[in-house]
């Protein structure tokens, strides 16, 4: 297959979308654009509210900015989003993209995420924003020790109001605030009683972001939170970037929601028509056409200031299309390789921003095309970082279009619950252990795999720059040796992202799942298990379900995560096996 053939396929796919009036039918909420949802999945009528978010955002910007000003005036200095998946992915993305634009912000793990370059776009004074989307006890303890808890605002973000990770984290921080209040007599605690969530400990420090009618909203109505911001019931988590889940924390951090609204509205307008110039249709046609011809590995190449955006796209594509044995396999954060190192199962989306080195990106795209790979260069919206709001909408529109061409219903996640059930079973029997294989043996088993197989690396470990770097080196070595694509993610974050694809998508993943051999644990207040036990149960549960679904899964136990031993083990094994 040549690049010219791939361009022809994408053009034909775009013509098909136009011929069936996809754009105008999507704006009319036509459910016949996709197959029926899985049993129990929400129908299109309850999931397409994201189309209205660009139009709603100017009014929301006023409300959220006003509330953010009040919170800043109340003496808070930091904000932490406690959430998973769609409830935390946008704050995580924005906090990194705007990292140098005001108060220090980013992922709760510190320098673990791709670092954006310095920005010349000052924003209003705001809180330092972080997102905590892990139950790793060492990561939680590290963040807790770095915060002035009494001056920290916690967004408890859960669409369902029942997500175990943010509720467990909420319980931890309420308990910590209660302990401070008891020790100092500051009066911020609820008085005698349990520091579990139901006590209302430190209620002024907590904001609930959840749909109306959820258990979390009922607790908010009962006075357990300083503020409750209702989230839209007709918007699914991974399509909620422009809703309160993304925009309320952004407002608290001093970001300019009006500029986000302008960017989103412009992109929504451009995606209105059934025409070849519709950017959402163009991207969706490219993604689907190549996937249908066996190039399902959507390899994202981004400039440094948008590196984190690949993780956001990963969740959107994987959860929306990874079901029924098919789907788009997003490859985010992979080291850039020589064109000949890539297999023939690849397609490339090169994201070019106003700040990126245009000539460098043109050269990269040209070299990939010359090697016969399909490449689409996407010029990011707007002259500055606020254009990311338009990109959120472009990719959501494109995902809906690609799913239609691939005959996939994009608004449910039927395989996520299976891993949750298995994790609960493991938590009820904490004596069960995880059978593991030696690291070097697992790596040697990869030497003979070929595309379209791919290697999924999963780390239920404390996130760190050194460990992320070691996994990046391993990814490069695997791809250069075998030509296969690699994915990487920390647990449990990936469970609410690419985990749907691992369980519901193509059965050609080789999964290496890493857990810690030794760590400092932390109790979950009010629960019969610890954070470490919860993490291990989630790992074991998901590994078991993936194996049952036909994936090859190799659990691996690394050394003491309180030291640099896991990173060193990875580096040594990579050199030993791959040279």
N, C-alpha and C positions, 0 to 999 in steps of 0.2 A: 504494500500500500504506500503510495507516494503522498507527499504533502499536497500536491494538486488534487489527487483523489479525495483526500480528507476535506479540502476546501469545498469541493463539489458536493460532498455528503452534507456538510454543514449548510451550504446554500440550499440544497434540496430540503433539508429539515426546516429551515427558515420558511421556505415556500409552503411547506405543509402547515406550519403554524398559522401563516397568513391566510391560507386557503380555508382553514376551518375556523377563521375569525377568533383565534384563541384569546387575543388581548381583550377584545370587546366582550366576549363571553365571560372571561374571568372577571372583568369589572361588573358584569351583571350577576355574578355568583352562580354561574351555570354548573351544577354538580356533575353533568355528563362529561366534563372534560377529563375525568379520571375514573378508574374503576371504583367499586364500592369499598368503603373502609373495612378494616378487619373487624371481626366481632367485638363489640364494645368500644370501637373507635368512634370519635366524634365525626358527624357528617360535615360536609363543606359549609353548611349554613351556620355552624357553630365554630368555625375555624378561620373564616376569611375576613375577620375584622381588621387584620393588619393592613388591608388595602386602604382603610380609612385613616390610619394613624398619621400620615403626612398632613391631612387636612385638619385633624384634631390637634396636632402638636402646637400650633401657635397659642391656643387657649390653655393647653396644658402647661406650656412654657411659663405663662403668667402665674398659674397656680403653684407650680413646683418651685419656681424661682422665689416667689413670696414666702413659701414655707421654708425654703432653704435659708433665706435671710433671717428668718426667725430663729432657726436652729443655730446658725452661726452666732447670732446675738445672745443665745442662751449659754455661751461659754464653751461650747464643744470645739475641739481642735482637730479631731480625727473622725473618720467614718469608715466602718467596716461592713461590707456586704456579706452576710451569711447566707449562702445559697448554693445551688447546683444547677448545671446545665443552663437552660435559657434564662433562669432567674439570676444568674451571676455572670454569664459569659460576656454580656455587653459592658457592665461596669468593669470587668477585668480588662476588656479590650480598650475601653476609653481611658482607663487609668494609666495604661501603658502608653498609648498614643500621645496623651497629653502630659506625660510624666514630667517634662521640663517646663511646662507652661505656667506653673504656679507652685503651690505647696507640694512637697514631695509626695508622690503617690505611686501606686503600682500594685503588684500582687503581694499578698501577705508574706510570701516566702522571701521577699527582698529582691535580689538581683537574679531571680530564677527565670524570668520571662524575657523575651527579646526586648532590648532596650531601645527606646526611640531616641532619635537625635535631638539636640537642643532645639527648642521652638522659639520663634520671635513673636508668638501670638499670646500676649498677656491676657489673663482672664480675671474676673472679679475675685476678690478674696473669698476663699472657700476652705472647706475641710480637706485634710489629707485623706485621699480615698484609697482603700485597699479592698480586695475581694478575697474571702477565705472560703475555698471550695474543697476542703479536705477534712478527713477525720484522723489524719496521722497525728498521733499524740505529741511528737516532738515539734512538728510544725505549729500546732496549737499552742504549746507551751512557749515556744519562741516568740510568737506574736503577742501572747498575753503579757510576757515580760517586757515587751518593747513599748507597750501602750500606757498612757495615763488613763486608766479605765474610767474614772469618774468623768473625764472630759471626752470620752469616746462615744459616738453614736453608732448603734448597731442596727442595720437594716436586716430584718428577718424575712427573707424573700422565698416564697414558695407558692406557686400557682394553686396547688392542691391544698396547701395548708397542712400537709401531713408528711412532708419529705423528711426522712429520718436524720439526714446529715445536718441541715440548718437548725432543726429543732434540738438536736443534741448539742450543737455549738451554742445555741441560745442558752440552754440549760447551764453549760459551763460558764459562760460569761455572767449570767445572773448570779450564779453561785459565787463567782469571784467578786462581784460588786457587793454582794451581801456580806461576804467576809470582810471586805474593806470597811463597810458601814458599821458592822458590829465592832470591829477593832478600834475604829476612830470615833464612834458615837456621832457620826455625821448626820444621821437621820435619813440617809438616802435609801436605806433598806426598808423592808415592809414591817419590821418589828419581829417578835418571836415567831418562829415557824420555819418550814422548809424553804430552802433557797431554790427549789425547782421552779420551772417556768410558771406554774400555777400560782406561785406566791406573789407575783408582781414585783419581785426584787428589782430595784433600780429602774422602774418602769419608764422614767423620763429618758433613759438612755436607749430605749428600744422603739423602733418604727416597724410596723408590720406592713409588708407588701404582699397582698394576696387577693384572690377573687372573693367577691361577696358570697356568703353562705358557707365558707370553709370553716373547719375547726379553728384555724388561726384567726379568721375574722371574728368568730364568736368570742374568742379570748380577748381580742382587741376591744370589742363592744363591752366586755365585762370589766374593762379598765386596766388590763395587764400591760398595755403599751401606751407610751406617751402620744403616739400618733398612729393612725391607720390610713394608708393610702390604698384605695381600691384599685385593683388591676382589671383590665377588660376580660370578661368571660368568653368573648368570641375571638380571642387571640391565643394561639398555642405558644408554648414557652420559647421555642427557637425562632418564632416569628415576632417576638415581643420587644425587639431592640428599641423601637421608638415609643414604647409604652412606659408606664411608671417603672417597670423593672429596670429599664436602662436609663431613663431620663431623670427620675427622682434622685438617684445617687449622683448622676452627672451634675444636676443643679446644686446639690450639696457641696460638690467639689468646686463650684464656681465656674463651670463651663457654660458657654453661651448657648442656651437652648433655642433662642430665636435664629441663630445662624444654622443650627442643626435643622430647624424647621424649614428654612429657606432651601437648604440642600435637598432635603427629602421631598419637598413639594416639587422642586424642579425635576427630579428624577421620576417622580410619580407622573408628572405631566408628560414627560418623554416616553413613558411606558403605556400611554393611553391607546395609541392607534395600532391597527393591523397593518403595519408597514415595515419595510426592511430597515428603516432607521430606528426602530424601537430597540433600545439597548438591552432591555430584559429579554426580548425575543432572540436577539442576536446571541447572547451568552447562553441562553437555554438551548437553542438549536445546536450550538457548537458542542456543548456538554453531551447532549443526548446522541447526536449523530455519531460522534466518535465512540461513545460507550457501546452503542448498538453494533459497531464494527469491531468490538473486542478491545478498544482502547478505553478501559473504564478507570484507569488510574489518573485522576485529575491532579496533576502536579502543579502546585501553586508557587510561583516565583515572585517574591515581594521585595521592595526596598526596605532598608532597616526600620524606617519609621512606621511601616505597616506590617512588620513581621508578625505581630500578635494577631493581625486580622486573619491570617491563615487559620488560626485555631478557631475563630468564630465561624469561618466558612466551613471548616471541617465538621463542626456540629450540625450546621444547617444541611449540608449535602448528605452526610452519613445517616442522620436520623430520618430525613425525609425520604430517601430513596433506598436505603439498605434493608430490604424486606422481600419476602417471596423468592429468595435465592438469587436476587439480582440487586444492582445498585451501583451508584457512583462511589468510587473509593478515593476519598480526598487524601492527598499526600502533602502535608503541611510541615514546614520547618525542616525539610530534608536538606542536607548539604548539597550545594550545586556541584554536579558532576560533569565530566566531559560528555558530549553528546553521544558518543559511541558506547557509553556505560549504561545507557537507558535501554530497557526492553521495548518491544513493539506493542506493549499494552498501555503505553503512555499517551496522554494528551497534556498540553501545557497551557496554563493561563498565566500570563505575565502581567502583573499589576504595576502600572506606571503612574507615579504621582508627579505633581508639579515640583517636588523637592528631589525626586530621584535623578540619578545621572542618566539622562536620556540616551546618550550614545552607548553607554555600557549595556543598557537594557536592549537597545536595538541590535547590538552585536550578539547578545545572548540569544535573542529571538531568531536572528538570522542564522546562527550556527545550528540551532535546533531544527529549524526548517530545512536547512541544507542536508541534515542527516536524515530527513524523511519523517520528522515528527510533526504532528499538527500543533500549531501555536496560535493562540489568540492573545493579542495585546489589548488589555483593558486600561483605558486612560481614566484614572480615578476622578471622581466628581470634584469640581471646585478648585480654587487656587490655594486652599490651605487645608488643614486637618479636619475642619468641620465638614468637609465633603464626605467624610466617612458615613454620615447619616444617609446620603444618597446612595452610597455603596451598599449599605444594609438593605435598602429597598430594591436596588438592582438585582442583588443576588437572591433575594426572596422571590421576586417575580420570575427570575430565570429558573430557579429550582422548581417552581410550580409548572413552568413551561416544559422543562426537561422531563419531569415526572409524567406529564401528559403524553409526550412522545414515547416514553419507555413503558407506558401502561402500568404506572405505579401510583398508588394513592399516597400523597406526600404529607398528610396531616395527622398521621397516627404513628405510634411506635410500639407495635404489638409484642415485641420480644424483650422489652425492658423489664417487664414485671416478673418474668420467669427467674431472672437472677436475684431479684429482691426476695422472692419466695424462698429460694434456696439459701440465701444468706440468713433469713429468719430461722430456717431449720437448723443451720449450723450454730446460730447463737443459742438455740435451745439445748445444744449438746456441745459444750465448750471443750470437752475432752478429745474431740476429733482433731486429728492433725492433718497437715497438707503433705501429700507425697510429692517429693521434689526430685529433680535430676541434677547432676553436676553441671556447672556452667560450661566448661570446656566441651563436654559431651553434647550438650544442646547446640553449641555453636558449630561443632563439626557436622552435625546432622543437617546443617543448612547448605553445605557446600555443593550439593547436587540439585538443589531446587532451581527451577527455571520459571520465567513468566508463562502464564498469567498469575502464578502463585505470588504471594507477597508475604512479608514478615511483619508481624505486629509485635512491638515491644511495649510491655505494660509494666509500670513500676509502682507498686504499693510501698513507697519509700518516702522519706522526707525530701521535699524538693530542694535542690541546691544547684548553684551554677556549675559546680564541679561535676555533679552527677549528670546533669543535663548535657554537659560537654562530653562526658564519657560515652553517653548513649549516642550522641551525635557522631562521634568517631566510629562507634560500632555500626551505625547506620551506613556511613560511607563505606566501610570495609565490606559489609554484606553486599551492597549494591555493586561495588566495583568488582567483587569476586564473582557474583552470580547474575547480575543484570536485573534482579528483582527489586521492586519498590519496597519501601519500609514505612511504617507508621510508628509513632511513639506518643505515649501519653501517661500521665500520672493517674493512679487510682486514688479515690473513686471518681475523679473528674470525668475520665473517659466513659464511665458507665452511663453518664447522662449525655453523651456525645456520640463518639464513634462506636461505642459498645453495641448499639442497635445494629449497626452494619455487621459487626463480628458475629452476631447471633442470627441475624435475619438475612444477610446478604450472601454473596457468592461463597461457596464452600471451598475456598482455595487459600485460606490464611494459615500461616504457621505462626502460632502465638507463643511467645516467650514471656511468661509472667513472673515478675521478680517480687519477692517479699523479703522482709528484714529478718536476719537471724537473731538479733538482740536489739532491744530498744528500751527507752524509759517510757512507761505507760502512764495513762492519765484516766481517772475515773470519769464516767458520764453520770453527773448528779441525777439521782432518781431512777437510774437504770440498774439492771442486774449484771451489766457487762461494762467493760472499759472501752475507751476509744481504740486501743490496740486490738482488742478482741473483735470489735465491730469491723475494723479494717480487714482483719484476716478472714472474717466470715464473708465479707463482700468479695474478697479475692477468691476464696475457695468456691463460693457459690457461682460466681461468673465463670471461673475456669471450668467447672463441671458442666454448666449449661452449654458453653461453647463446644466442649468436647462432644456432648450429646447431639449437637447440631451439625457435627461433621467436620469441625475444625481440628487440626492437630495442635494440642496444647501441651506445653512443657513448663510446669512451675519450677522456679529456681530460687533457692534461698541464698541470699548474700550475707555478708558478715555484719558486724556491729554497726548499726546505722548512726551511733553516737560519734563515730569516727569517720575518717575518709576511706575506710576499708572497702565499702561497696564500690566507690569510684575506682580505687586501685585494682580491685578484682576485675572489673570490667575492662579496664585498660590493658592489664596483663593478659587476660584471656583473649582479647581481640588481637593483640600482637602475636600470641602463641598460635592461634588457629589460622588467622588470615595473613600474618606476616607484616 
